[in-house]
Amino acid sequence: MNEKILTTLAFDQVKDQMKRYLVTAAGKKELQMLEPLTEFEQVNQLLTETTDGANILRLVGLIPVPQLDDISTQLKRLKIDATLSATELAAIGRVLRASGSVKLFFDKLRQQSVPLQTIMKYIDEIVTIPTVTKRLVISIENDGHITDEASSKLHGIRQKITQTEAQIRQKMEAYTRGKNAKYLSDTIITMRNDRYVIPVQANYRSHFGGVVHDQSQTGQTLFIEPQDVMELNNRLRQAQIEERQEEIHVLEDLSTLITPYRADIGHNETILGKLDFINAKAQFAHDNHDTLPILNEDNHVDLRQARHPLLDIKKAVANDISIGSDYQAIVITGPNTGGKTITLKTLGLIQLMGQAGLYIPANEESTIGIFSDVFADIGDEQSLEQSLSTFSAHMDNTISILHQIDARSLVLLDEVGAGTDPKEGAALAMAILDAIGAKGSLVVATTHYPELKVYGYNRPQTTNASMEFDATTLKPTYRLLMGIPGRSNALEIASRLGLDEGIIAEAKSLTSEDSQDLNDMIGDLVAQRKLAHDQTIKLEQDLTAAQKLHDELTTKLKQYEEQKDKLMQQARQEANHTVSAARQKADKIVDQLRMLQRQGVEVKENQLIDAKGQLNALHVEDPRLKHNKVLQREKRKHDFAVGDAVLVKSYGQYGELVQKRGQSDWEVQLGILKMQVNERDLEKVSQDQKLAQERTETKKRPLIRTTQTRQATARLDLRGHRYEQAMQELDQFIDHAILNNLTPVTIIHGKGTGALRKGTHEYLQSNSRVASFEYAAPNAGGDGATIAYLQ
């Protein structure tokens, strides 16, 4: 991509903003070489790397790349077998340590299943050299100091130095603290020529003997090494020489040790720089609220709420910009300082950022193209040195652009055709736009020429656009209005600024009628567009509120379903307890009837009614239903009258109302019996229901009165029955078997889904009159039938 466009659109300023995020010299090299690419796969690769960095930053924080210096010079020196200094070795050691820590960091990411697409290939290329790294860490500190552990010999020499220095100080302190202190200019121990000395008054020089190494400016103080310290200083000096020699030997060994790995270390440095650069791209995108652009190979650009990358995010006005899909050219008109130029730069710079693998300052789902080149003629480029006018400079740039563009180019022209006669300039501008369109390039041009408004309307694949201007405040809003040409606001602005109305009227009279009509049309379009824009914003707000409400209701519905399931489970448990207790009471009632039968006593009608009433009394209604207004309203519709057929709910018997007794009691005829029953225990039924029940009771009575009048069966087949019906039949069957002393009994439930078998076994377990049960023999049905033994 041409270098000029990078300068014109200030791409380097975007790169400058990224520098503060980099911590390695190699990362800064990556940034320095950053340029927009022109191939889809390359751009997609860079954007994928940025996405990996953004995901890592969002989920676990930055990749742990420390501050690293450039070690390329050190590696070149190793190639010629040079010995590196301790500082140089420390820099290489930091690279090796960073390589190991980054490798470990990504090993943990693999275990956490962090979604990464391309970055792992760089991690796999990192070479860790544990033995070399450990040796460097032990021998050289980060600041370049050689440690005592670098070699055993060095450790011994330094111990010797420490001991000798302690002996020297002990002897010297005898001079500074003893009776000889009065001969000193100051009671301190200092050094001259790398030897310990004391400051002695000049007239007492002979008192100490030894060697004079220096004197003060006045000559009144001599820095003397006393005679009895000279041997220790000589020993110290010798040890220090040995220390330096051993340090050189250590540096030689370490340099020799890492020389075979210089290529791997250099490659590690490059990878760490790339990871540092990916870190920087992710941080830059995060801090500026940038998003991942969608790449379109057909160069359809659709930027949603795009803003200029170099403007303050809080102040920049965002605009939707679309080109390449519905139209090939956009002609932007509008007043000066209205934002036309910044719109061109926003489009161009965002496109360069995206093709360089950076996230873009626009809303999500924004689309960019993959242009082979971007060209721009923006600003006043007149040159006094070259004797070029503004018009000539623009023409020079335009001619150069026309010679280079192709079908994959994006062209940005600011004030096309400006700087000459308006008629000729407008004609030239239209011809230039036609020439660009003929080559298939996409073009966005700004202009003040009214003729280009008609051009934008009439030309195929071309549309008008304008920068919105608030006629009330006389200020631009910097909003781009697609499809609407800009109107001239000169007369309105002049009027509001106080220009005499007579002059305004004269100016209007001199303006052509067509021009006035065009301005009125544009003004009407702008007003309608603003109304539509405001309505769109309101609809978006309503949609957002509705979506929020939908999400809240969905969450609450989920919570309700979970709570309902929990309550249902609790209710089932409570119901099971209630049913179990009721069955025990029912068993007692049945036992009483059996006892009467065994004694040969005939069961009378009133005894049957009492027994049935006791059984029905075991049913407990939900007390909450008593307060249900719908049920109360329904019950009030059923007024009782003499002769009505009713059901006595507590007994489960049908009867007829004879007469009312008191406020809420009725005398009811139940067969041969008469009873007084409260209205709450009555339910109005039809005569047909009553007669059907009486016929049923008539048929059943002989079977209940005596065991000798019926043929009992000890086998029940539930196959083909629904679950609820099957459980009712099983309950009746067990009661019948108990009354007739039938044991064992066989229940055929089949295999199927296992629901009937499970329900049968749960019932038998809950019935206290069932002693035990088991599956039938294989030749008698196997696990498709159950044999129950009754007490």
N, C-alpha and C positions, 0 to 999 in steps of 0.2 A: 504494500500500500504506500502511496506517495508520502514523502516526509512532510510536505507542505501542509497537508490536511491535519497532521498531528499538531502542528504549531497553530494553525488557524483556529482549530476547535479547542485548543488548550488541553490536549490529552496529557501532556507532561505535568500539568498542574494536578490532575487526578492522581498521577503516579506520586507526586510530591506529598499528597495527603496520606498516602499509604506508607511512606518511609518510617513514620513514627511507630508502626506496628512491627517492624523488623528488628531482629536481635543478632543476626549473623551476617558476616561479610558475604557469604555465598548467597544468602537470601536477598541482599541488596543488589548483587549482580543479576539475580533473576528478575528483579524489578526493573533494573536498568535496561535489560534486554526485552522487556515486555512490549509487544506491538500487536496490533490487530492481525489476525490470520484470515485467510480467504478460502480455506477448504472446510467443508462441513464436518468431517471426521475430526480434524484438528481442533476446531472450535468446540465441538461437543466434548472432546476429551478434556479440554481446559475447564469447561463449565462443570463437568462431572467431578473433577478434582476439587473445585471450589465447593461443590455440594457436599462432598465427603468432609471437607474441613468444617463446613457449617454444621453438619450433623454431629461431628465430634464435639465442637464448641457447645452446641445446644445440650448434648446428653452428658458429657463428662468433663468439659472444659478444654483448654488449649492442649495441643500436643506439646510435651515437655522438652522443647528445644531451648537450651540455655544460650547465653551470649557467647559467641564464638568468633575468634579472629581469623583472618585469612592465613592459611598455612601453605598456600601454593608455593611461596618462595622457599620455605623450609623443605618441602618435598623435592623441589628442584635441586637443592643443595645436597640432599641425601643421594640423589642420582649420581653425583660425582664423588660420593664417599666422603663428604664433608662431615665434620663433627658439629652438631647443633649445640647451641647454648641451653642453659637450664630453662630460660624463659621460652625459647622456641619449643623445647620438648614439652613444657607445661601446656602450651597451646595445642600440641598434637594429643597430649593426654586428655585434654578436655573434649576433643572430638571423639576419641575412643570411648570415654565414659558416657558421653551423650548418645553415641550409637547404641551402647548396651541398654541404657535407660529407655530409649525410644522403642527398641525392640521389645523390651519387657512390657512397656505400655500397650503396644499393639497386641501382644500375646493375651493380655487381659481383655482387650476389646473383643478379640475373637471369642473368648469364653462368654462374654456378655451379649454376643450376637448383635453388635452395633452394625446397622446397615452401611456398608462401604462398598463402592463399586470399582474404583481404580487405584486408590491410594495404596492398597496392600501390595501391589506389584513393586512399589519402591521399597517397602519394608523388607520384602523378600530379598532384595539386592544388597541390603546392609550386611557387611561382614564384621562379626564381632571376633576380637582376638583376645580372649580372656587372659592368657598368660602374659602377653605384652602389656595389656591394660593394667593388670595387677602390678606388674613390675614398675611401670611408670607412676602409678598412684603411690606405691610405697616409697619410691625414690625421689620424686619431684612433687612439691606442693603447688597449688594453683598459682601462687605468686612467683614461681620459679625458684624457690629456695630448695636446695638439695638437702634431703633429710639425713639424719644420722643412720637410718636403716638402709641407705643406698648401698653400703658395703660394710662388712664387719671391720675392715681395716680403717675405714673412715670413722666408724663409731669409736674405735680405740683411740685414734688420733685426737678426736674432739674431746674425749674424756681426759686425755693427757693435757690438752690446752686448758680445759676448765680447771683442772687441779693446779696447773702451773700458775694460772692467773690468780687463783685463790691464795697461793703461797706468796706471790708478789704483793698482792694487796695487804696481806697480813704484815709483811715486812715494812711496806710503805706506811701503813697506819701507825707503826711504831714511831715514825718520824713526825707524823701529823698530830699525834695525841700525846706523845711523851715529852720529855724535857727539851728535846730538840725543836719542838714546835715554835719556840721563840725566835729561831733563826730563819723562819719561813716568812715569805711575804703574804702567803695565804695558806691555810691548813687544808689543802685539797690535793688530790692525786690526779694528774692529767697525763696526756700522751703527746709525745713529739717523735716524729720519724718512726711511728709504730712501736715506740718503746715507752714504758711507764716512767714518768719523771715527777719531781716535786719542785715548786717554785721557791728558790732560795734567795735571800738577800745577798747582793753581790759581794759585800764585805765579809760574808761568812762562807765563801766558796770553799776554802781549804778545810773547813770544818767537816765537810761531808765526803770529800774526795770524789772519785767517779768521773763521769764524762758530762760535759756541758753540751746540750743538744740545741738550745735556743736561748734568746734573751728578750726582755721586753723592749719597747721602743725607747724608753728612757735609759735603759742599761742598768737600772737599779735591781732588776730581778733576773736571775739565771735559772733556766729549767735544767736541773741536774739529775742524772741517773746515778744514784749512790753506788758506791763500790760493791757493797754486799748484795746488791740487787742485779748487778750486771749479768751474772751467770744465769739467774732465773730468766731474765729477759732474753738472753741468747737461746736458752732452751725453748722459750715460748716462740721466739722467731723461727727456730728450726721446725717446730711442730706446725706452725702456720704454713710454712713452705710445703711441708709434707701433706698438709690438708689440701692445699690448692692442687698439688700434683695428683692426689687421689681423686679429687673432684673432677679433674680433667679426665682421668682414667674412667670414672663412672660415666661421664658424658659420652666418651668414646664407645663404651660398651652399650649404652642405651641407643646411641645413634646406629650402631651396627645391628642391634637387635631389631629395630623397626624398619631398616632399609628394605628388606624383602617384601614388606607389606605396604610400601608407599603408594602403590596404585590403588589398593583396597581402601587405604585411609583417605586418599584423595577422592575416591568415588563416594565414600561415606560422607565426606564434607559436602559434596554436591547434593546428595540426597537430603541431608539435614537442611541445606539451604532451600531446597525445594519445599520441604515440609514447613520451614519457617515462612516461606512465601505463601503457602496454602493457609497457614495460620493467619497471616496478614490479610489475605483476601476475605477470609471468613469474618474476621473482626471488623474489617472495613465495611462489609455488607451489613453486619449486625448493627453497628453504630449508626449507619445511615439509612437503616430500614430498607435496604435494597432487596430485590427478589430475583429468583432464577428466571431468565427469559426462555421462551419456547423458540426453537430454531425452525425457520421455514426455508426450505431449499428453493422455493419459487419466489423468494424475496417479497412475501406479503408481510408488511410491517403493520402491527396493531399495538400501539403503546397505550396503556390504560393509566390515566392520571400520571403522566410522566412529568418529571420536574428536572430542572437543570442540576447536574451533580455538584456544581461549585457554589450554588446558592444556599443560604441558610434554609434548612428543611422546614423551619417554623414560618418562614416568610415567603418561600417560593410558591407561586401559583401553579398548580398541576393542570395539565391538559391532556385530552385524548387526541392522539395523532394516528391516522390510518392512511396507508398508501400501498399500492401494489396489487390489491385485490379487486376493488371496484373501479379504481382509476389509477392512471399512470402519472398524472401531473396535478399539482395543487398550486393555485394562484392565490396568495394571501395579500389582502389589502387592508388598509386601516391607517389611523393617524400616526404621526411620528411619536416616538417614545411609548408606543402602545404595546410593544412586545414582539413585533414581527421577527426581528433579528435574533432575539433570544430563543424564539421558537425554532428557528432554523438550527441554531447551535445545539439546542436540546436534542433534537432529532439526530443530528450528526454525531454528537458526542456519546449519546446512549448507544448508538449503533457501533461506534468504535469500542466502547467498553465491553459490550456483549461479545464482539468478535475477538476481543483480547482475553476472554474467559472470565470476565468480572460479572458479578450480579449488577443489575441496573436499577436506577431510582424510579421505579414505576410499580404499579400494583401487580399482584400475581396474575398469571395467565397472559401476560403481555408477550407479544411475538416480535421477533426481529428477523431480518434477512441475513443472507451470507453474500455480501457484495464483494466483487473482485477489487473494487476501489471506490472511494468516496471523494468527490471533488466539491470545492466550495469557493465561491467568489463573494466574500463578505467584508464589508468595511471599506473605508476610503484608503486606497493604496496608491495615491498619486506620489510621484517621486520628483523632487526638484532637481536631483542630480541627473536623472535620466530625461529630464524635461518632459515628463509625462503628466497630462492632466488627469483628473478623476475619471473622465470618460475613457481616455486612452488606456489607463491602467486597468479598468474593468474589461475593456475590449481585449487587451493583451491576455488577461487571465481566461476570458471566455473562449478565445481562439485556441489557447492551449488545452482547455478542457474538451472542446469539440474534437480535437485531434486524438484524444486518449480514451474517450468513453466507449463502452460497449453495452450489450444488453444486460450485463450484471453490474452496472454502475449506478450510484446514487449521486445526483447533482443538486447542490444547494446554491441558489443565486439570490443575492440580496440587492434589491433595487435594480433589477435587470433593465438595461437600456437607459439608465439614468445618466444625467450629466450633459445632455444635449437637447436639441429642440424637442418639445413634448410629442409632437406629431411623429417626427422621424424616430424618436426614441421608442414610442409605443409600437410602431411598425417593426422596428428592429427587434424589440423584445419578443413579439409574437413569432417572428421568423426564427429566432434563436430557439424558442420553446418547441417550434415545429421540428427543427433540425435535431434537437435532443430526443424528441419523441420518435422520430424516424429511426433512430438507432436502438430504440427499445429501452433506453435508460429511464429510471424514475427521477423526477425532478420536482423540487419545491422551490417556488420563486416568490419573492415579495416585490410589490410595486405600488406606486401612487397613481399610475395611469388608469383613467376610467375605461379606456378602450379594452384593457385586459380583463375587466369584469365581464364584458360581453364575450371575449375570447374564452374565458373559463366556462361560460354557460353554453356556448355553441360547439366547442371542440369535443369530439368523443374521448372518453377516458380521461377527461379533465374536469376538475371541480373548483369552485370558488371557496375561499375561506376568508375570515376577517378576524381582527382583534376587537373584542367588545369594548365599547366606549360608553361610559355613563353620562348621558346628556344632562342629568340633574346636577351632578357634582363636577362635571367637566373634567373628569379624570378617567384614565384607562383602567380597566379591570384586569387586563393581561390574560383574559380567557379567550381561547381559540374557538371560533364559531365555524364549524364545518358546513359547507353548502351555501353559505350566505356571504355575498361580497360586502366589503366595508363601504359605508356611506361617508360623504364629506360632511364634516361638522364645523367647517370654517365660519359660516355665517352665524350659527348658534353660539359658538364660542365668542365671536366678536361681539354679539349682542349682549351676552351675559357679562362680558368684561366692561360694558358701558359705552360701546361705540354708538354714535348717534343713529337713531332709528331711521332717519331719512337716508343716511348712507347705506344702511342695511337694505332698505327698500330699493334704492337705486341699484345696488349690487344684484338683488334678486331679479330686477327687471332686465338686467344685462345677461343673466344666466339663461341658457336655452331652456325651453319648456321640457324637452326630452330629458335634460339633466335633472330638472326639478322632479319630474315624474319618477326617474330612476332613484333619486334620493328618497322620495316618499315611499317607493316600493321597498327599498332596502330598510328604511326605518320601520315599516310595518313587519317585515320579515324578522328583524331583530327583536321587536316587541313580542311577536308570536313565539320566537325561539326561546326568549327569556321565560315566557309563561310556561312553555313546554318543559323547560329545564327545571323551573321551580316545582312543577307538578311531578316531574320525575324524581326529584329529591324527596318530595313528600311521600311518593309511592314507595321509594326505597326505604325511607324511615318506617313507613307502615309495614312493609314487608319484613324489615328487621325485627320490629316489635312482634309481628305475628309469628315469625320464626322462633323468637325467644319464648313466646307464650307456648308455642307448639312443643319446644324442647322441655319446658317446665312441666307441661301436661303429660308428656311422654314419660318423664322421670317420675312424676307422681303416680301415673298409671302403673308403672313398673313396681313402685313401692307398694301400691294398693294390691296388686296381684300377689306380691310376695307376702304381704300381711294377710291377705285372704287365705292363701294356702296354709299359712301358719295357724290361723284361727280355725280353718277347716280341720286341720290335723288335731288341734286341741279338742274341737267339738266331737270328732270321731272317737277320741279316747274317752271323753266324758260320756258319750252316748253308749259306748261299749260297757262302761261301768253301770250305767243306768239300766241297760237291757239285761245285763247279767243279774242285777238285783231283782228286776221285775220277773225274770224267769224263775228265780228261786221262790218268789211269792206265788207265782202261777203254779209251780210244782206242788206247793202245799195245798192249793185249792184242788188240784187234780187228785192228789193223794186222798183228800177227804171224800171226793166222789167215788174213788176206787174202793175205799173202805166201806162205804154204804153198799156198793154193788156186791162186795164179797160177803157182806152180812145178809144179802138177799133182800135189802130194803129198797122199795121202789122210790126212785127219785121223782119228787113232785115238781109241778110247774113253778111254784114260788121258789123252790130250792135252786132250780136251774137259773131262774132270773137273778136270784141273789148271787149265785156263783159267777154268772156272766157279768153282773154289775161289778163284782170285786175285781174281775180280770180287766174290765174296761177302765176301772178306777186307777189301774197302774199306769195308764197313759197320762203324761204330764205335758200340757201345752206350754209353748214359749210365752212367758208372761209379757214379753215386749209386744206380742200381737194384740193384747188387750187395749193397748194405747194407740193402735194403728187407726188413723182417722178414716181411711178408705174402708176398712173392715167394719168400723162402727157405722158408717153411712150405709153400707150394704145391708147390715143387720136390721137397721131401722126400717128398711123397705118391707120386711117380712112381719107384718102384724098378725098375731094369732087370733083365731075365732073358733067358736064351738063347732065341732065336727071336722076340724082340720086333721089330716094325717100328719103325724109327727114322729121323729126319731128321738128316743130318750138316749142321749149320748153316753151317759155313764153306764147304762145297761146294754147298749147296742140293740135295743128292742124297738120295734115299730108299734105305735098305738094310735088312739084317737082321743082328741080333746073332748071331755065331757062337760066340764064347767070350770069357771075361773074361781079361784079361792084367794082372797086377799089381793094385794097390789101386784105381786109377781109370781104367784103360784097357780098351778092348774091341776085339776083332777084328770088323770089320764087312764084310759081303759087299755090294759095290756093283757090280751087274751081273756082269761077268766078272772084276772086280778084288776083292781083299781088302786092307783097310787097317786099321791100328791107330789108334784115335781115342780121345781123352780124353772122359770122361763129360760134362764141361762143354760139349763141342761137340755133344752128342747131345740129341735131343728125341724123346720117345716119341710115336708116331703110330699110327693104326689101319691094319690091313692094307688096307682099302679105299683110304685115301689113298696108300699105297705102290703099289698096283696101278694106280691112276689115273695116278700120276706116270710109271710105267714105260711105260704105253700112250702117254702124251704124248711121252716121250723117243723111243720107237720111231718115232713118226710124224715127229718133227723131225730125226732123224739123217740121213736121206738128203738133206734140204734143206741141211744144214750141210756135208756132206762135199764137195759139188761144186756149182759154179755152173751146170753144164749140166743138172741134174735138176730145176730149178724154174722157174716162170714169174714173173719179177720184175715188180713194178708200181712206177711212179714217182708215184703219186697217193694221198693219204690224206684221207679225209673225216671230220672230227671233229664235224660238226653233230649236235646232239641228245645228245651225250655230256656226262656230268658232268666238272667241271674236273679232278679227280684222275685219273679214268679216261682222259681225253683226253691228259693229260701223259704217262701211262705208254705209251699207244699211240704217241704222237709219238716218245718215246725209242726204242722198239723199231723203229719205222718208219725212223728215221734210221740206226740200226745196220744194219738190213737193206739200206738203200740204199747205205751205205758198203761193205758186204761184196760187193754185187753191182755196184759201180761205176756206180750210177745217179746221174746229174746232168744237168740240174737236176731237182728234185722239186717237186711242188705239194701244199701243205697247204691244205685247204678248212676254214676255221674259222667262216665266216659273219660277219655283222655283229652282230646281237643287242645284248647289253649291252657287248660289247667285251672280256669277261673272257678268252675263249678266244684272241682275237687277241693280247691283251697277254701272256698266258702263253706263246703260241707264239713271239712275238718275243723274250721274255726267255730262253727255252730256246735259240733259235738263236744269240742273242748270246753265251751262256755256252759253247756247244759249239765247241771249237777246230777241228773238222773242217769247220765251215760257213764257206766263204769269204765269202759275202755272201748277202743276201736282199732281196726287193722285192715290192711288191704286184703281183698279176696284171694283165694288160691289162684295160681296161674291158669288152671283149666276152668276157673269160674269167673274170669274177667280180669284177674291181676290188679294192676293199679288203676283200672277203669272202674272199679267198684270197691266199696268200703263196707265191712261188716262191723256193726255196733252192738255192744253188749250192754243191756239196760239193767238198772237196779230194781 
